[in-house]
Structure formats: structure tokens, C-alpha cells
Amino acid sequence: MKQPVFDAVIVGAGIVGATLAAILGKAGKRIALIEANATPSFDAESEFDLRVSAINRASQESFEAAGVWSKILSKRAHAYDSMHVWDEGGSGEINFSASEVGAANLGHIIENSVIQSSLMEQVIKEQSVEVFCPSRVVALSEVERSKIVTLDSGEQLQTCLMIGADGPSSVVRELVGIDVEREDYGQKGLVATVKSEHGHKDTAWQRFLPGGPLALLPLNNGFSSIVWSLPADRASRLLRLTDQEFCRQLAEASEYRIGAMTEIGKRAAFPLSGSQATSYVRPGVALIGDAAHTIHPLAGQGVNLGIKDAVVLADILLSQSVRDWGSYKQLRRYERARKGENFVAMKVMEGFKHLFGHDVEFVKIARNTGLNVFNSVPQVKQQIMRSAMGL
Ligand SMILES: Cc1cc2nc3c(=O)[nH]c(=O)nc-3n(C[C@H](O)[C@H](O)[C@H](O)COP(=O)(O)OP(=O)(O)OC[C@H]3O[C@@H](n4cnc5c(N)ncnc54)[C@H](O)[C@@H]3O)c2cc1C
């Protein structure tokens, strides 16, 4: 049996797991990174990836520290300086502008494949990181205080810390018997890339509709990436429409704020649920990112929260005082730092979802008044913006 000793085995090289591998690799730690699927590649001539993320300032700073931000910018990323949010059921609206908080932008819209390929380029450069890809974790056992991680190739890796960054259906979570509390929202997030008549004006547009929010996020060359949260059956029907009819319904749903849709690429839909692992850690095990929690995408915070998990866990592991990376006491410090914030974020998103999903006249009046009041109080707006930017 081949048993190299790793400081940590990270399962999953999505954005969150690869971020942690880049940070720990940069610090010279011996890391195994296991990923089931081939790393997405980037080609400047290619169409936009269907999956994009609104990356906030805090995540940008983490990418800078990990040495990947310049790689991301050299590929494809679009800064947005304004956000406009409005309600279908009334006259309420709120506008956010980067200048109100003295910033150059509110964040960047970046294709997931651009972020992942940049992270993997960085990780592969780190001599202390060994990447196993494509490879799956299939079993876990323990010898004294070490974990033995078995891959589908039969290869076994020895470590004192296994990190589950393997997404919402985490195998690591299952292997160590951590439960997850999940609320299925009965919605799907329909994603597509479109070009519109009037362009996006470097603005992220979000309209709250009774079935769920519609976001139009600005990309390069005047394209926008849409995330349209809808009841699952309506999403399936919209997927089956012709391009022309879909574009018509999308332009109507966005009240023609960026005009008619003139081009559209592929469409896909992802089920939406909110979840929280009952615990983020066990002795010698930690969960990060979607393996630990998922939230509604309406404020584009899911991956930003996951990146923060990776940064906080890395800070604890790399602090001088921590010698044993599998120590439950140290891992609990990570859980205490992150579980509460992630839970609050999930509940706030659910609150927005319910509030804007209500069709009762009284609720509609109250939320529209609320939006307009917030829009007229600069201090409140600044606080919301700073929080969304992760500052
Ligand atoms: C429609 C939609 C829009 C969204 N928009 C935004 C947004 O704008 N901003 C934002 O912050 N968030 C957004 N999110 C949320 C965001 O996409 C997720 O929070 C984020 O992708 C989670 O990253 P992750 O690395 O934790 O997990 P994942 O991206 O799920 O990565 C997990 C990785 O683990 C691998 N894996 C799984 N099992 C194994 C195994 N057994 N062995 C080895 N590897 C394994 C998988 O192949 C995968 O690569 C959105 C989500 C949806 C559904």
C-alpha cells in the first residue's frame, strides 16, 4: 500500500477546494487535491460559461493573496459599478452605486470555468500540492490518529486532516456521518447568456417576481448572464421554449430595462435548496463551501461564503500555535467562526425569498415602501453594500 503522508487531503477542486489548496500550497504545505471531473479549460474564443459567479471584494482579496487574481483578469472578468433592484408588485426600487462607498466597483461577474482554471494553474505550480484528477474518494478508514483515504483507483492516501469541499452532495460528509438539514425551495435557477438591445450599462439588474427573482449580470462585450429563479415546473417549460419565445418572455420579465434580447446561447436549470450541515467538523475532518452549506442564489453569495470558509480554515491551520491539523479543538475554532455567519446568510436569503414571493396587497405595499425608504437613506445603503462586498 502506497501511503504518502499529507498535511491535508482536500476532496473537491471546485472554486472553494481549489482556493484552499492554492493558499495551503503557497505556504509550502503537503496537500493532496482530489477531483472527480476534468478541470474546465478556458479559451478566449469560446462562448461564455453558463455558470458565473458574482465575486465580491473580500473574495477578490483572497484570490490576490493566493496569486490567482491577475490570471483571472487576464482571461475574462467584468467589473460592475451599479446594482438596480426593483419589485414587480409595485413601485419600490433601490439603486446601489460603487461611488457611494468610494469604491471603483461593487464586484466582478466571472465565469466559473475562468476562476477554476486559474486556480488550478496556480495549484499545479505549487510543488507541495499533488493533484489526483480525475479521481474519486470512495472510502475512508482510520489507523491510530491518521485517516486513510481510498480513491476509486485503489490508491490510498494518509493524512491527519481530510477536508470535504465536494459540493452539496458531499461524499466526505456522508462517509463521516454528518447530517444535513435541507430545505428544498421547489425552485430552479435557470441560467443563460443573452445580449440585449440597450446593453447592460455595467449594472447588475435584479427584479423580484412572484415566482422568484430574475438577475441579469453584466459580462464582457455587452452580454449578460441571467439567473432566473422559478418554480421548478415553470423553469422546465421555459427551457423547452424556442429561443425567440424565451427571449420575448425574458424581456417582458425584465420590463425591457435593458431592451429586447437580441442573442441567446444555451439554457440550463439547477435545483435550488438551502442547507446546513449539522456540524462542520469531526476530529480530523472539516467541511467547507457547499459541502457545509448552500443558500439561495438571489444575492450571489454562495461561493463568496465558501471562499471565506477556506480563508478562515487556512488562517487557523497556518497559525504558529497549531501543530496538529487534525485537532478537534482547532477545527472547532473554524466551525465557531463560520457556522453562525453562514446560517444567518441562509436565513436572510430565505426571508427575502418569502417576502418578495408574497402576493398579499398589504405585504406588497410594505416591501415597496421599505425599498424606497432604504433607497433614500445613504447610511443604510452603504451598510448593505459593504456587507455584500464582504467588507
Ligand atoms: C444557478 C446558481 C447561480 C449561482 N450564482 C452564484 C453567484 O453569483 N455568486 C455566488 O457567490 N454563488 C453563486 N451560486 C452558488 C455557487 O455556485 C456555489 O456556492 C459554489 O459553486 C460552491 O462551490 P464549491 O467549490 O463549494 O462546490 P462545487 O462547485 O459543487 O464543487 C465541488 C467539487 O467536488 C467534486 N467532487 C464531488 N464529489 C467528489 C468525490 N467523491 N471525489 C472527488 N471530487 C468530488 C465535484 O466534481 C466538484 O468539482 C450559484 C448557484 C446556483 C445553483
The ligand as an SDF file (V2000), in Angstrom:
LIG
                    3D

 53 58  0  0  0  0  0  0  0  0999 V2000
  -27.9380   28.9460  -10.5160 C   0  0  0  0  0  0  0  0  0  0  0  0
  -26.8870   29.2880   -9.4840 C   0  0  0  0  0  0  0  0  0  0  0  0
  -26.2720   30.5460   -9.5160 C   0  0  0  0  0  0  0  0  0  0  0  0
  -25.3050   30.8990   -8.5540 C   0  0  0  0  0  0  0  0  0  0  0  0
  -24.7390   32.1410   -8.5970 N   0  0  0  0  0  0  0  0  0  0  0  0
  -23.8320   32.4830   -7.6480 C   0  0  0  0  0  0  0  0  0  0  0  0
  -23.2050   33.7980   -7.6340 C   0  0  0  0  0  0  0  0  0  0  0  0
  -23.4660   34.6560   -8.4800 O   0  0  0  0  0  0  0  0  0  0  0  0
  -22.3210   34.0810   -6.6450 N   0  0  0  0  0  0  0  0  0  0  0  0
  -22.0010   33.1790   -5.6720 C   0  0  0  0  0  0  0  0  0  0  0  0
  -21.2180   33.5100   -4.7650 O   0  0  0  0  0  0  0  0  0  0  0  0
  -22.5510   31.9400   -5.6630 N   0  0  0  0  0  0  0  0  0  0  0  0
  -23.4480   31.5720   -6.6270 C   0  0  0  0  0  0  0  0  0  0  0  0
  -24.0050   30.3130   -6.6140 N   0  0  0  0  0  0  0  0  0  0  0  0
  -23.5400   29.3510   -5.6230 C   0  0  0  0  0  0  0  0  0  0  0  0
  -22.2100   28.7570   -6.0500 C   0  0  0  0  0  0  0  0  0  0  0  0
  -22.2960   28.2710   -7.3780 O   0  0  0  0  0  0  0  0  0  0  0  0
  -21.7810   27.6340   -5.1140 C   0  0  0  0  0  0  0  0  0  0  0  0
  -21.8780   28.1000   -3.7760 O   0  0  0  0  0  0  0  0  0  0  0  0
  -20.3270   27.2280   -5.3960 C   0  0  0  0  0  0  0  0  0  0  0  0
  -20.1610   26.7630   -6.7050 O   0  0  0  0  0  0  0  0  0  0  0  0
  -19.8850   26.1410   -4.4180 C   0  0  0  0  0  0  0  0  0  0  0  0
  -18.5370   25.8000   -4.6780 O   0  0  0  0  0  0  0  0  0  0  0  0
  -17.8760   24.5210   -4.0200 P   0  0  0  0  0  0  0  0  0  0  0  0
  -16.4620   24.5070   -4.5090 O   0  0  0  0  0  0  0  0  0  0  0  0
  -18.1240   24.5090   -2.5460 O   0  0  0  0  0  0  0  0  0  0  0  0
  -18.7070   23.2760   -4.5760 O   0  0  0  0  0  0  0  0  0  0  0  0
  -18.8430   22.7140   -6.0750 P   0  0  0  0  0  0  0  0  0  0  0  0
  -18.7680   23.8190   -7.0660 O   0  0  0  0  0  0  0  0  0  0  0  0
  -20.0560   21.8470   -6.0700 O   0  0  0  0  0  0  0  0  0  0  0  0
  -17.5380   21.8160   -6.2730 O   0  0  0  0  0  0  0  0  0  0  0  0
  -17.4170   20.5290   -5.6970 C   0  0  0  0  0  0  0  0  0  0  0  0
  -16.3650   19.7530   -6.4590 C   0  0  0  0  0  0  0  0  0  0  0  0
  -16.1690   18.4760   -5.8240 O   0  0  0  0  0  0  0  0  0  0  0  0
  -16.0650   17.4530   -6.8120 C   0  0  0  0  0  0  0  0  0  0  0  0
  -16.4640   16.1700   -6.1920 N   0  0  0  0  0  0  0  0  0  0  0  0
  -17.6980   15.7900   -5.7780 C   0  0  0  0  0  0  0  0  0  0  0  0
  -17.6560   14.5530   -5.2330 N   0  0  0  0  0  0  0  0  0  0  0  0
  -16.3630   14.1280   -5.3040 C   0  0  0  0  0  0  0  0  0  0  0  0
  -15.6770   12.9300   -4.8950 C   0  0  0  0  0  0  0  0  0  0  0  0
  -16.2960   11.8970   -4.3100 N   0  0  0  0  0  0  0  0  0  0  0  0
  -14.3420   12.8330   -5.1200 N   0  0  0  0  0  0  0  0  0  0  0  0
  -13.6740   13.8680   -5.7150 C   0  0  0  0  0  0  0  0  0  0  0  0
  -14.2800   15.0250   -6.1240 N   0  0  0  0  0  0  0  0  0  0  0  0
  -15.6070   15.1610   -5.9080 C   0  0  0  0  0  0  0  0  0  0  0  0
  -17.0190   17.9350   -7.9170 C   0  0  0  0  0  0  0  0  0  0  0  0
  -16.6770   17.3650   -9.1680 O   0  0  0  0  0  0  0  0  0  0  0  0
  -16.7930   19.4580   -7.9040 C   0  0  0  0  0  0  0  0  0  0  0  0
  -15.7750   19.8770   -8.7730 O   0  0  0  0  0  0  0  0  0  0  0  0
  -24.9680   29.9530   -7.5550 C   0  0  0  0  0  0  0  0  0  0  0  0
  -25.5660   28.6860   -7.5220 C   0  0  0  0  0  0  0  0  0  0  0  0
  -26.5280   28.3570   -8.4800 C   0  0  0  0  0  0  0  0  0  0  0  0
  -27.1890   26.9940   -8.4220 C   0  0  0  0  0  0  0  0  0  0  0  0
  1  2  1  0
  2  3  1  0
  2 52  2  0
  3  4  2  0
  4  5  1  0
  4 50  1  0
  5  6  2  0
  6  7  1  0
  6 13  1  0
  7  8  2  0
  7  9  1  0
  9 10  1  0
 10 11  2  0
 10 12  1  0
 12 13  2  0
 13 14  1  0
 14 15  1  0
 14 50  1  0
 15 16  1  0
 16 17  1  0
 16 18  1  0
 18 19  1  0
 18 20  1  0
 20 21  1  0
 20 22  1  0
 22 23  1  0
 23 24  1  0
 24 25  2  0
 24 26  1  0
 24 27  1  0
 27 28  1  0
 28 29  2  0
 28 30  1  0
 28 31  1  0
 31 32  1  0
 32 33  1  0
 33 34  1  0
 33 48  1  0
 34 35  1  0
 35 36  1  0
 35 46  1  0
 36 37  1  0
 36 45  1  0
 37 38  2  0
 38 39  1  0
 39 40  1  0
 39 45  2  0
 40 41  1  0
 40 42  2  0
 42 43  1  0
 43 44  2  0
 44 45  1  0
 46 47  1  0
 46 48  1  0
 48 49  1  0
 50 51  2  0
 51 52  1  0
 52 53  1  0
M  END
$$$$
